[in-house]
Amino acid sequence: MFMGILYLFLTFLFCFILVHLIKLAIIGINSLKKPTPVEEKKPTPKAEPVYYIVEKKRSKKTYSNPKEIEFKK
Protein backbone atom coordinates (compact mmCIF):
# COMPACT_ATOMS: atom_id res chain seq x y z
CA MET A 1 0.00 0.00 0.00
CA PHE A 2 2.85 2.37 0.78
CA MET A 3 4.29 1.89 -2.73
CA GLY A 4 0.95 2.84 -4.32
CA ILE A 5 0.75 6.08 -2.35
CA LEU A 6 4.37 6.84 -3.24
CA TYR A 7 3.72 6.26 -6.97
CA LEU A 8 0.57 8.38 -6.79
CA PHE A 9 2.44 11.23 -5.11
CA LEU A 10 5.36 11.04 -7.55
CA THR A 11 2.99 10.98 -10.55
CA PHE A 12 1.12 14.01 -9.21
CA LEU A 13 4.37 15.87 -8.54
CA PHE A 14 5.73 15.05 -12.01
CA CYS A 15 2.53 16.21 -13.74
CA PHE A 16 2.33 19.37 -11.59
CA ILE A 17 5.90 20.36 -12.45
CA LEU A 18 5.44 19.48 -16.13
CA VAL A 19 2.30 21.62 -16.49
CA HIS A 20 3.94 24.62 -14.84
CA LEU A 21 7.08 24.28 -16.94
CA ILE A 22 4.97 24.23 -20.11
CA LYS A 23 3.06 27.33 -18.97
CA LEU A 24 6.30 29.18 -18.22
CA ALA A 25 7.74 28.14 -21.58
CA ILE A 26 4.67 29.51 -23.39
CA ILE A 27 4.92 32.79 -21.49
CA GLY A 28 8.63 33.02 -22.37
CA ILE A 29 8.02 32.32 -26.06
CA ASN A 30 5.25 34.92 -26.20
CA SER A 31 7.47 37.53 -24.54
CA LEU A 32 10.19 36.94 -27.13
CA LYS A 33 7.76 37.49 -30.00
CA LYS A 34 6.57 40.87 -28.73
CA PRO A 35 8.94 43.78 -29.30
CA THR A 36 9.82 45.83 -26.27
CA PRO A 37 7.49 48.80 -25.91
CA VAL A 38 9.03 52.10 -26.95
CA GLU A 39 8.08 55.16 -24.97
CA GLU A 40 5.21 56.78 -26.74
CA LYS A 41 4.69 60.50 -26.70
CA LYS A 42 1.53 61.48 -24.90
CA PRO A 43 -0.77 63.56 -27.07
CA THR A 44 -1.25 67.08 -25.87
CA PRO A 45 -4.69 67.62 -24.37
CA LYS A 46 -7.03 69.64 -26.52
CA ALA A 47 -8.84 72.68 -25.19
CA GLU A 48 -12.23 71.45 -26.40
CA PRO A 49 -15.05 71.49 -23.87
CA VAL A 50 -16.43 68.25 -22.51
CA TYR A 51 -20.17 67.70 -22.66
CA TYR A 52 -22.05 65.35 -20.37
CA ILE A 53 -25.43 63.80 -20.98
CA VAL A 54 -27.65 64.34 -17.96
CA GLU A 55 -31.01 62.67 -17.56
CA LYS A 56 -33.86 64.47 -15.90
CA LYS A 57 -34.93 63.14 -12.56
CA ARG A 58 -38.27 61.43 -12.94
CA SER A 59 -41.02 62.30 -10.52
CA LYS A 60 -42.68 59.58 -8.49
CA LYS A 61 -45.89 58.25 -9.95
CA THR A 62 -48.97 58.49 -7.80
CA TYR A 63 -51.43 55.66 -8.04
CA SER A 64 -55.12 55.70 -7.24
CA ASN A 65 -56.60 53.45 -4.61
CA PRO A 66 -57.04 49.83 -5.72
CA LYS A 67 -60.46 48.74 -6.92
CA GLU A 68 -62.40 46.31 -4.80
CA ILE A 69 -63.46 43.10 -6.49
CA GLU A 70 -66.46 41.22 -5.20
CA PHE A 71 -66.83 37.53 -5.91
CA LYS A 72 -70.17 35.77 -6.18
CA LYS A 73 -70.92 33.26 -3.47
MARKOLNU-189672 format. One record per atom (N, C-alpha, C): residue number from 1; atom name; x, y, z. Coordinates in pm, whole numbers. Layout:
<nodes>
> NUM	CA	X	Y	Z
...
</nodes>
This chain:
<nodes>
> 1	N	82	-118	0
> 1	CA	0	0	0
> 1	C	87	125	0
> 2	N	197	121	73
> 2	CA	285	237	78
> 2	C	342	270	-60
> 3	N	372	166	-139
> 3	CA	429	189	-273
> 3	C	327	256	-364
> 4	N	199	222	-349
> 4	CA	95	284	-432
> 4	C	80	432	-402
> 5	N	84	467	-274
> 5	CA	75	608	-235
> 5	C	197	684	-284
> 6	N	314	620	-276
> 6	CA	437	684	-324
> 6	C	430	709	-474
> 7	N	386	609	-552
> 7	CA	372	626	-697
> 7	C	269	733	-731
> 8	N	160	736	-657
> 8	CA	57	838	-679
> 8	C	114	977	-653
> 9	N	185	994	-544
> 9	CA	244	1123	-511
> 9	C	348	1165	-615
> 10	N	433	1071	-655
> 10	CA	536	1104	-755
> 10	C	474	1139	-890
> 11	N	368	1068	-929
> 11	CA	299	1098	-1055
> 11	C	236	1237	-1049
> 12	N	172	1269	-937
> 12	CA	112	1401	-921
> 12	C	218	1509	-927
> 13	N	329	1489	-857
> 13	CA	437	1587	-854
> 13	C	497	1606	-993
> 14	N	519	1498	-1065
> 14	CA	573	1505	-1201
> 14	C	480	1584	-1293
> 15	N	350	1552	-1288
> 15	CA	253	1621	-1374
> 15	C	242	1769	-1336
> 16	N	242	1799	-1206
> 16	CA	233	1937	-1159
> 16	C	350	2020	-1213
> 17	N	470	1967	-1199
> 17	CA	590	2036	-1245
> 17	C	588	2050	-1397
> 18	N	547	1945	-1467
> 18	CA	544	1948	-1613
> 18	C	446	2054	-1664
> 19	N	330	2062	-1605
> 19	CA	230	2162	-1649
> 19	C	282	2303	-1626
> 20	N	344	2328	-1512
> 20	CA	394	2462	-1484
> 20	C	514	2498	-1572
> 21	N	597	2401	-1604
> 21	CA	708	2428	-1694
> 21	C	657	2462	-1834
> 22	N	555	2393	-1880
> 22	CA	497	2423	-2011
> 22	C	436	2563	-2012
> 23	N	364	2599	-1904
> 23	CA	306	2733	-1897
> 23	C	414	2841	-1900
> 24	N	521	2820	-1823
> 24	CA	630	2918	-1822
> 24	C	699	2926	-1957
> 25	N	712	2814	-2026
> 25	CA	774	2814	-2158
> 25	C	687	2893	-2257
> 26	N	557	2877	-2250
> 26	CA	467	2951	-2339
> 26	C	476	3100	-2312
> 27	N	480	3137	-2184
> 27	CA	492	3279	-2149
> 27	C	625	3335	-2201
> 28	N	732	3258	-2188
> 28	CA	863	3302	-2237
> 28	C	866	3318	-2388
> 29	N	806	3225	-2460
> 29	CA	802	3232	-2606
> 29	C	722	3353	-2651
> 30	N	607	3378	-2583
> 30	CA	525	3492	-2620
> 30	C	596	3624	-2591
> 31	N	676	3629	-2485
> 31	CA	747	3753	-2454
> 31	C	859	3779	-2554
> 32	N	915	3675	-2612
> 32	CA	1019	3694	-2713
> 32	C	961	3744	-2844
> 33	N	839	3707	-2875
> 33	CA	776	3749	-3000
> 33	C	740	3897	-2999
> 34	N	699	3948	-2883
> 34	CA	657	4087	-2873
> 34	C	779	4178	-2864
> 35	N	782	4284	-2944
> 35	CA	894	4378	-2930
> 35	C	877	4458	-2802
> 36	N	989	4505	-2750
> 36	CA	982	4583	-2627
> 36	C	911	4715	-2655
> 37	N	824	4758	-2565
> 37	CA	749	4880	-2591
> 37	C	839	5003	-2586
> 38	N	826	5086	-2688
> 38	CA	903	5210	-2695
> 38	C	818	5319	-2630
> 39	N	884	5410	-2562
> 39	CA	808	5516	-2497
> 39	C	733	5596	-2601
> 40	N	604	5604	-2580
> 40	CA	521	5678	-2674
> 40	C	499	5818	-2620
> 41	N	495	5913	-2711
> 41	CA	469	6050	-2670
> 41	C	322	6065	-2640
> 42	N	292	6127	-2526
> 42	CA	153	6148	-2490
> 42	C	99	6263	-2573
> 43	N	-21	6244	-2628
> 43	CA	-77	6356	-2707
> 43	C	-112	6472	-2615
> 44	N	-93	6590	-2667
> 44	CA	-125	6708	-2587
> 44	C	-276	6719	-2573
> 45	N	-324	6752	-2455
> 45	CA	-469	6762	-2437
> 45	C	-526	6881	-2514
> 46	N	-639	6859	-2575
> 46	CA	-703	6964	-2652
> 46	C	-787	7051	-2560
> 47	N	-809	7173	-2601
> 47	CA	-884	7268	-2519
> 47	C	-1034	7262	-2550
> 48	N	-1081	7155	-2608
> 48	CA	-1223	7145	-2640
> 48	C	-1303	7117	-2513
> 49	N	-1422	7174	-2507
> 49	CA	-1505	7149	-2387
> 49	C	-1560	7007	-2386
> 50	N	-1588	6959	-2267
> 50	CA	-1643	6825	-2251
> 50	C	-1790	6839	-2218
> 51	N	-1874	6765	-2289
> 51	CA	-2017	6770	-2266
> 51	C	-2063	6640	-2202
> 52	N	-2151	6652	-2105
> 52	CA	-2205	6535	-2037
> 52	C	-2353	6525	-2065
> 53	N	-2401	6403	-2078
> 53	CA	-2543	6380	-2098
> 53	C	-2605	6358	-1960
> 54	N	-2701	6441	-1927
> 54	CA	-2765	6434	-1796
> 54	C	-2912	6403	-1816
> 55	N	-2960	6301	-1747
> 55	CA	-3101	6267	-1756
> 55	C	-3179	6344	-1650
> 56	N	-3302	6380	-1686
> 56	CA	-3386	6447	-1590
> 56	C	-3431	6348	-1484
> 57	N	-3446	6398	-1364
> 57	CA	-3493	6314	-1256
> 57	C	-3642	6294	-1273
> 58	N	-3685	6171	-1274
> 58	CA	-3827	6143	-1294
> 58	C	-3903	6156	-1163
> 59	N	-4021	6214	-1173
> 59	CA	-4102	6230	-1052
> 59	C	-4169	6097	-1018
> 60	N	-4203	6081	-893
> 60	CA	-4268	5958	-849
> 60	C	-4411	5955	-902
> 61	N	-4453	5840	-947
> 61	CA	-4589	5825	-995
> 61	C	-4682	5807	-876
> 62	N	-4797	5869	-885
> 62	CA	-4897	5849	-780
> 62	C	-5006	5759	-836
> 63	N	-5043	5662	-760
> 63	CA	-5143	5566	-804
> 63	C	-5272	5589	-725
> 64	N	-5383	5557	-793
> 64	CA	-5512	5570	-724
> 64	C	-5534	5448	-634
> 65	N	-5631	5456	-551
> 65	CA	-5660	5345	-461
> 65	C	-5701	5222	-542
> 66	N	-5668	5102	-496
> 66	CA	-5704	4983	-572
> 66	C	-5855	4959	-571
> 67	N	-5903	4904	-680
> 67	CA	-6046	4874	-692
> 67	C	-6079	4748	-612
> 68	N	-6197	4748	-555
> 68	CA	-6240	4631	-480
> 68	C	-6311	4538	-575
> 69	N	-6283	4410	-566
> 69	CA	-6346	4310	-649
> 69	C	-6431	4223	-560
> 70	N	-6556	4207	-598
> 70	CA	-6646	4122	-520
> 70	C	-6670	3993	-597
> 71	N	-6658	3882	-529
> 71	CA	-6683	3753	-591
> 71	C	-6821	3704	-552
> 72	N	-6884	3633	-646
> 72	CA	-7017	3577	-618
> 72	C	-7000	3456	-528
> 73	N	-7097	3440	-437
> 73	CA	-7092	3326	-347
> 73	C	-7181	3216	-394
</nodes>
